[in-house]
């Protein structure tokens, strides 16, 4: 899958790298230019040329970094390059294969050595993947020498207090991409909430979770884990210097902030829809039941045509896999100009892309329609502890990155639900638990399974779904249930 941020993200990184301090010896307004794969550079056969120092040796994004060196050829121009990676999710239409990272380099400054072979310049550490970055001095494609700067992780809350149900805005910068640096999880009051990814967002995650629990202080932790659940004794691990973060959020008294109605949580836009074909659908996507008009030209006037809808059926557990099937969803008679309009309601089917086709003169005119997941309103919104209520979704997908939703109850993982066997229909039965008052349930997109073995982020809530989901563009759904009394039903 193509990085959703693509060129825009690269330009943002370049813009950050343009912020060079106007300190003595620094160049004014150098250009940050992508120089291509770092592997293209060649080291001198006689060894490195010159020596570099960086001050400070580490810091978060925004740190003013000074690079100085000596032992270079006098009165020569050199390029100072920041090395990083570009990340992408490796997915097919159906399968999740893992993460991929490609080395790239950016020119952050041009420097000229003085008569004694000394160089010096400054720049602002960019918002980028965290941990070690090489800073390279080169001429053309020849690497002369290099040093390293460690970009530190930071975690902050954009707001640290609010009433029950308030969205808690969390920002994590400087997440890494290497093993033991790239998989981070969040806990709320010692409860595992979900995992954080930054593959296509260059090390930065921004997301929200709801404020849950009693009035008073609650503790949010961000820890590293490669294996699906939080690693609690990092300080005794083989890599004990990985950071651990603890922040406090205070739930204040006052009216709760309840989720919007499910209809208001439906997507109003879907990124990366399939390109339209000869048959054009209006609108290009909807939830199950949405009204659709598919139109096209080049039909024989006065002739009746059938529009076919393609879907996927199967059973992963049986080992049979899946297959495509088609059925007729609409018929239309072409007008005098050879144009036909097919009208129908989006079928109760799996989410994602569905091919459309109509046979004309021995060949098929093709189109596509996208079904987005939607949520139905709760039929029951209050009751004592033990009350059974259900969450109901339509249009959930079938691929390894779209066929499940994970359930989080009061910021604690509660399991997952699969949509493939039920052709996109998901009904989850829950039991009301906890103290009297409002409780919050979130359904997050996730990764069902794949070939990647480390990190193992399967069947876990992806808190960064909005900016960094590996496959389809999918929404989160949020609900609230009011526990009226703590005596269990039937007691």
Order of alpha helices (4+ residues) and beta strands (2+ residues): alpha-beta-beta-beta-beta-beta-beta-beta-beta-beta-beta-beta-beta-beta-beta-beta-beta-beta-beta-beta-beta-beta-beta-beta-beta-beta-beta-beta-beta-beta-beta-beta-beta-beta-alpha-beta
